[in-house]
Amino acid sequence: MNELFNSILANTSSELTVVDSVITMATALVFGLVIAFTYYKTQSDALYQRSLSITLVMLPVILATIITFVGSDVAKAFSLAGTLTIIRFRSAPGDPKDIGFIFFDIAAGLACGAGLYGYGAIFVIVVCAVLFASEKVGLFEKKSIEKTLKITIPEDLNYEGAFDDILNKYTTKHTMMKIKTTDLGSLFELSYDISMKKNQNEQEFLNDIRCRNGNLNIILSVK
């Protein structure tokens, strides 16, 4: 380890000034804050991670510093690569969108490290604008919401087509997946895979089913 770091320090470029370093890190920090804010505003509440936001602020600064440190010196690049191979990252795979933000961050950090502040700024602004716009207009949003519906019915109700008119009204598609008896055979439980139509009132949907199945148990859950 000592030899690796000594090799890096021995090859540090004398042309690198404190002012250049501060400008690079400050620019990278601004890029990181902009990207983290974009992630915060465009990610859904269920998938949002505060730790990732903090990482998105840090990562461009770290990468920019590394690139500035290495420069075009091949010896330093190999020494640094050898040092980094000692570190092992352990984390569960995240949402694909999170991975995209990580690569976004890396590109911004590399631009700062290479001194391409103008190109980096244009890149960050354009991508963030596209992300905000796609979130605003609901680009690539699902046309329907897939859910599982379980309906309990009395044994004297013919389950074949019993709820087709209601399902056709509130869903884009529905498929009966399973039928089983419950309560010692006195009841049936029907399981459907359904895709809800947008802007449909779920309470009205369940009320219509409740009136049909004699107010027995109904479960509607996200798949």
ZATI-843800 format. One record per residue (C-alpha): residue in three letters; chain; z, x, y. Coordinates in nm, 4 decimals. Layout:
BEGIN
{node "ALA","A",{Z,X,Y}}
...
***
This chain:
BEGIN
{node "MET","A",{0.0000,0.0000,0.0000}}
{node "ASN","A",{0.0928,0.2779,0.2452}}
{node "GLU","A",{-0.2377,0.4534,0.1831}}
{node "LEU","A",{-0.4313,0.1344,0.2497}}
{node "PHE","A",{-0.2590,0.0691,0.5820}}
{node "ASN","A",{-0.2802,0.4354,0.6841}}
{node "SER","A",{-0.6514,0.4266,0.6154}}
{node "ILE","A",{-0.6903,0.1215,0.8396}}
{node "LEU","A",{-0.4797,0.2672,1.1197}}
{node "ALA","A",{-0.6575,0.6010,1.1037}}
{node "ASN","A",{-0.9928,0.4317,1.1599}}
{node "THR","A",{-0.8849,0.2014,1.4431}}
{node "SER","A",{-1.1455,0.2088,1.7151}}
{node "SER","A",{-1.0314,0.3658,2.0394}}
{node "GLU","A",{-1.2755,0.1452,2.2263}}
{node "LEU","A",{-1.0688,-0.1651,2.1610}}
{node "THR","A",{-0.8638,-0.2457,2.4710}}
{node "VAL","A",{-0.5565,-0.4643,2.5120}}
{node "VAL","A",{-0.7459,-0.6941,2.7489}}
{node "ASP","A",{-1.0234,-0.7476,2.4926}}
{node "SER","A",{-0.7665,-0.8254,2.2246}}
{node "VAL","A",{-0.5833,-1.0752,2.4455}}
{node "ILE","A",{-0.9076,-1.2502,2.5425}}
{node "THR","A",{-1.0157,-1.2723,2.1778}}
{node "MET","A",{-0.6815,-1.4116,2.0586}}
{node "ALA","A",{-0.6505,-1.6529,2.3524}}
{node "THR","A",{-1.0019,-1.7899,2.2930}}
{node "ALA","A",{-0.9361,-1.8229,1.9204}}
{node "LEU","A",{-0.6096,-2.0046,1.9965}}
{node "VAL","A",{-0.7910,-2.2536,2.2211}}
{node "PHE","A",{-1.0515,-2.3136,1.9498}}
{node "GLY","A",{-0.7735,-2.3664,1.6942}}
{node "LEU","A",{-0.5931,-2.6158,1.9181}}
{node "VAL","A",{-0.9138,-2.8127,1.9780}}
{node "ILE","A",{-0.9942,-2.8233,1.6056}}
{node "ALA","A",{-0.6354,-2.9194,1.5144}}
{node "PHE","A",{-0.6394,-3.1984,1.7739}}
{node "THR","A",{-0.9701,-3.3249,1.6338}}
{node "TYR","A",{-0.8205,-3.3265,1.2840}}
{node "TYR","A",{-0.5125,-3.5112,1.4130}}
{node "LYS","A",{-0.7209,-3.7829,1.5820}}
{node "THR","A",{-0.9861,-3.8311,1.3127}}
{node "GLN","A",{-0.7861,-3.8045,0.9896}}
{node "SER","A",{-0.6352,-4.1214,0.8424}}
{node "ASP","A",{-0.2567,-4.1607,0.8565}}
{node "ALA","A",{-0.2309,-4.1669,0.4778}}
{node "LEU","A",{-0.4040,-3.8292,0.4384}}
{node "TYR","A",{-0.2831,-3.6535,0.7548}}
{node "GLN","A",{-0.0812,-3.3340,0.7025}}
{node "ARG","A",{0.1149,-3.1785,0.9878}}
{node "SER","A",{0.1252,-2.8453,0.8049}}
{node "LEU","A",{-0.2556,-2.8366,0.7990}}
{node "SER","A",{-0.2681,-2.9000,1.1749}}
{node "ILE","A",{-0.0441,-2.5984,1.2331}}
{node "THR","A",{-0.2600,-2.3924,0.9963}}
{node "LEU","A",{-0.5720,-2.4941,1.1879}}
{node "VAL","A",{-0.4138,-2.3567,1.5063}}
{node "MET","A",{-0.3165,-2.0274,1.3419}}
{node "LEU","A",{-0.6233,-1.9527,1.1311}}
{node "PRO","A",{-0.8823,-1.8752,1.4040}}
{node "VAL","A",{-0.6398,-1.6329,1.5715}}
{node "ILE","A",{-0.5716,-1.4542,1.2432}}
{node "LEU","A",{-0.9388,-1.4306,1.1504}}
{node "ALA","A",{-1.0435,-1.3186,1.4983}}
{node "THR","A",{-0.7785,-1.0445,1.4917}}
{node "ILE","A",{-0.8927,-0.9285,1.1480}}
{node "ILE","A",{-1.2592,-0.9176,1.2485}}
{node "THR","A",{-1.1754,-0.7330,1.5725}}
{node "PHE","A",{-0.9580,-0.4911,1.3789}}
{node "VAL","A",{-1.2232,-0.4153,1.1181}}
{node "GLY","A",{-1.5237,-0.4128,1.3503}}
{node "SER","A",{-1.8281,-0.2508,1.1904}}
{node "ASP","A",{-1.6310,0.0145,1.0024}}
{node "VAL","A",{-1.7090,-0.0184,0.6310}}
{node "ALA","A",{-1.4078,0.1901,0.5289}}
{node "LYS","A",{-1.1682,-0.0406,0.7141}}
{node "ALA","A",{-1.3382,-0.3480,0.5679}}
{node "PHE","A",{-1.2882,-0.2241,0.2115}}
{node "SER","A",{-0.9302,-0.1155,0.2848}}
{node "LEU","A",{-0.8488,-0.4563,0.4289}}
{node "ALA","A",{-1.0178,-0.6344,0.1388}}
{node "GLY","A",{-0.8050,-0.4324,-0.1026}}
{node "THR","A",{-0.4915,-0.5320,0.0853}}
{node "LEU","A",{-0.5800,-0.9015,0.0888}}
{node "THR","A",{-0.6440,-0.9078,-0.2870}}
{node "ILE","A",{-0.2721,-0.8496,-0.3361}}
{node "ILE","A",{-0.1990,-1.1883,-0.1745}}
{node "ARG","A",{-0.2257,-1.4952,-0.3972}}
{node "PHE","A",{-0.2632,-1.8392,-0.2446}}
{node "ARG","A",{-0.1123,-2.1304,-0.4378}}
{node "SER","A",{-0.1885,-2.4800,-0.3122}}
{node "ALA","A",{-0.3107,-2.8060,-0.4597}}
{node "PRO","A",{-0.6701,-2.9054,-0.3784}}
{node "GLY","A",{-0.6693,-3.1304,-0.0748}}
{node "ASP","A",{-0.8931,-3.3968,0.0669}}
{node "PRO","A",{-1.2575,-3.2791,0.0943}}
{node "LYS","A",{-1.2374,-3.3399,0.4686}}
{node "ASP","A",{-0.9431,-3.0981,0.4888}}
{node "ILE","A",{-1.1528,-2.8294,0.3209}}
{node "GLY","A",{-1.4278,-2.8917,0.5750}}
{node "PHE","A",{-1.1817,-2.8373,0.8610}}
{node "ILE","A",{-1.0696,-2.5092,0.7019}}
{node "PHE","A",{-1.4296,-2.3823,0.6963}}
{node "PHE","A",{-1.4745,-2.5123,1.0524}}
{node "ASP","A",{-1.1714,-2.3044,1.1525}}
{node "ILE","A",{-1.3027,-1.9963,0.9729}}
{node "ALA","A",{-1.6378,-2.0162,1.1533}}
{node "ALA","A",{-1.4634,-2.0490,1.4918}}
{node "GLY","A",{-1.2407,-1.7493,1.4152}}
{node "LEU","A",{-1.5355,-1.5382,1.3056}}
{node "ALA","A",{-1.7227,-1.6221,1.6274}}
{node "CYS","A",{-1.4254,-1.5060,1.8355}}
{node "GLY","A",{-1.3814,-1.1916,1.6307}}
{node "ALA","A",{-1.7480,-1.1050,1.6807}}
{node "GLY","A",{-1.7137,-1.1597,2.0572}}
{node "LEU","A",{-1.9522,-1.4569,2.0587}}
{node "TYR","A",{-1.7271,-1.6738,2.2745}}
{node "GLY","A",{-2.0084,-1.8817,2.4259}}
{node "TYR","A",{-2.1709,-1.9610,2.0927}}
{node "GLY","A",{-1.8283,-2.0301,1.9458}}
{node "ALA","A",{-1.7438,-2.2731,2.2257}}
{node "ILE","A",{-2.0737,-2.4586,2.1852}}
{node "PHE","A",{-2.0202,-2.4756,1.8073}}
{node "VAL","A",{-1.6650,-2.6122,1.8368}}
{node "ILE","A",{-1.7554,-2.8660,2.1068}}
{node "VAL","A",{-2.0612,-2.9981,1.9212}}
{node "VAL","A",{-1.8877,-3.0329,1.5838}}
{node "CYS","A",{-1.5767,-3.1941,1.7354}}
{node "ALA","A",{-1.7939,-3.4362,1.9327}}
{node "VAL","A",{-1.9809,-3.5324,1.6145}}
{node "LEU","A",{-1.6516,-3.5876,1.4285}}
{node "PHE","A",{-1.5120,-3.8068,1.7064}}
{node "ALA","A",{-1.8366,-4.0054,1.7272}}
{node "SER","A",{-1.8575,-4.0578,1.3506}}
{node "GLU","A",{-1.4967,-4.1789,1.3476}}
{node "LYS","A",{-1.5631,-4.4140,1.6391}}
{node "VAL","A",{-1.8699,-4.5805,1.4898}}
{node "GLY","A",{-1.7370,-4.5747,1.1311}}
{node "LEU","A",{-2.0190,-4.3555,1.0001}}
{node "PHE","A",{-2.0443,-4.3553,0.6181}}
{node "GLU","A",{-1.7547,-4.5996,0.5963}}
{node "LYS","A",{-1.7297,-4.8014,0.2767}}
{node "LYS","A",{-1.9017,-5.1385,0.2979}}
{node "SER","A",{-1.6322,-5.2919,0.0791}}
{node "ILE","A",{-1.2828,-5.2129,-0.0436}}
{node "GLU","A",{-1.2374,-5.1739,-0.4191}}
{node "LYS","A",{-0.9222,-5.3342,-0.5583}}
{node "THR","A",{-0.7671,-5.4620,-0.8791}}
{node "LEU","A",{-0.6810,-5.8306,-0.9048}}
{node "LYS","A",{-0.4500,-5.9720,-1.1704}}
{node "ILE","A",{-0.4156,-6.3500,-1.2023}}
{node "THR","A",{-0.1739,-6.5321,-1.4311}}
{node "ILE","A",{-0.2941,-6.8734,-1.5470}}
{node "PRO","A",{-0.1527,-7.1432,-1.7793}}
{node "GLU","A",{-0.2922,-7.1626,-2.1320}}
{node "ASP","A",{-0.4553,-7.5003,-2.0669}}
{node "LEU","A",{-0.6767,-7.3651,-1.7855}}
{node "ASN","A",{-1.0185,-7.2483,-1.9013}}
{node "TYR","A",{-1.0427,-6.8960,-1.7553}}
{node "GLU","A",{-1.4205,-6.8682,-1.7979}}
{node "GLY","A",{-1.5615,-6.9095,-1.4479}}
{node "ALA","A",{-1.2369,-7.0619,-1.3230}}
{node "PHE","A",{-1.2297,-6.8459,-1.0098}}
{node "ASP","A",{-1.5979,-6.7569,-0.9646}}
{node "ASP","A",{-1.6455,-6.9698,-0.6507}}
{node "ILE","A",{-1.3438,-6.8119,-0.4806}}
{node "LEU","A",{-1.4433,-6.4598,-0.5849}}
{node "ASN","A",{-1.8007,-6.5115,-0.4635}}
{node "LYS","A",{-1.6652,-6.6206,-0.1253}}
{node "TYR","A",{-1.4337,-6.3244,-0.0643}}
{node "THR","A",{-1.5882,-6.0381,-0.2644}}
{node "THR","A",{-1.9175,-5.8553,-0.2781}}
{node "LYS","A",{-1.8816,-5.8068,-0.6519}}
{node "HIS","A",{-1.6263,-5.8821,-0.9209}}
{node "THR","A",{-1.5974,-5.7982,-1.2887}}
{node "MET","A",{-1.3470,-5.9334,-1.5389}}
{node "MET","A",{-1.2090,-5.6236,-1.7130}}
{node "LYS","A",{-0.9324,-5.7547,-1.9365}}
{node "ILE","A",{-0.7664,-6.0706,-2.0645}}
{node "LYS","A",{-0.4262,-6.0725,-2.2300}}
{node "THR","A",{-0.1648,-6.3271,-2.3262}}
{node "THR","A",{0.1875,-6.3175,-2.1835}}
{node "ASP","A",{0.5121,-6.5107,-2.2171}}
{node "LEU","A",{0.4692,-6.5580,-2.5935}}
{node "GLY","A",{0.1132,-6.6809,-2.5546}}
{node "SER","A",{0.1895,-6.9596,-2.3092}}
{node "LEU","A",{0.0125,-6.7762,-2.0238}}
{node "PHE","A",{-0.2979,-6.5653,-1.9765}}
{node "GLU","A",{-0.3334,-6.2653,-1.7442}}
{node "LEU","A",{-0.6843,-6.1990,-1.6114}}
{node "SER","A",{-0.7662,-5.8532,-1.4704}}
{node "TYR","A",{-1.0623,-5.8115,-1.2327}}
{node "ASP","A",{-1.2194,-5.5165,-1.0564}}
{node "ILE","A",{-1.3279,-5.6523,-0.7174}}
{node "SER","A",{-1.4847,-5.5233,-0.3966}}
{node "MET","A",{-1.3527,-5.7137,-0.0973}}
{node "LYS","A",{-1.5907,-5.8119,0.1800}}
{node "LYS","A",{-1.5124,-5.6629,0.5198}}
{node "ASN","A",{-1.3089,-5.8694,0.7672}}
{node "GLN","A",{-1.1921,-6.1156,0.5003}}
{node "ASN","A",{-0.8409,-6.2554,0.5218}}
{node "GLU","A",{-0.6530,-6.1465,0.2084}}
{node "GLN","A",{-0.3808,-6.4066,0.2563}}
{node "GLU","A",{-0.6368,-6.6874,0.2544}}
{node "PHE","A",{-0.7954,-6.5310,-0.0526}}
{node "LEU","A",{-0.4651,-6.5263,-0.2400}}
{node "ASN","A",{-0.3760,-6.8779,-0.1219}}
{node "ASP","A",{-0.7018,-7.0145,-0.2621}}
{node "ILE","A",{-0.6306,-6.8494,-0.5971}}
{node "ARG","A",{-0.2680,-6.9695,-0.5904}}
{node "CYS","A",{-0.3801,-7.3285,-0.5499}}
{node "ARG","A",{-0.6098,-7.2864,-0.8495}}
{node "ASN","A",{-0.3678,-7.1115,-1.0891}}
{node "GLY","A",{-0.0702,-7.3374,-1.0314}}
{node "ASN","A",{0.1212,-7.0970,-0.8063}}
{node "LEU","A",{0.1725,-6.8458,-1.0872}}
{node "ASN","A",{0.1891,-6.4700,-1.0418}}
{node "ILE","A",{-0.0979,-6.2904,-0.8573}}
{node "ILE","A",{-0.1236,-5.9143,-0.8001}}
{node "LEU","A",{-0.3790,-5.7557,-0.5661}}
{node "SER","A",{-0.3660,-5.3758,-0.5514}}
{node "VAL","A",{-0.5798,-5.0838,-0.4328}}
{node "LYS","A",{-0.7460,-4.8919,-0.7164}}
***
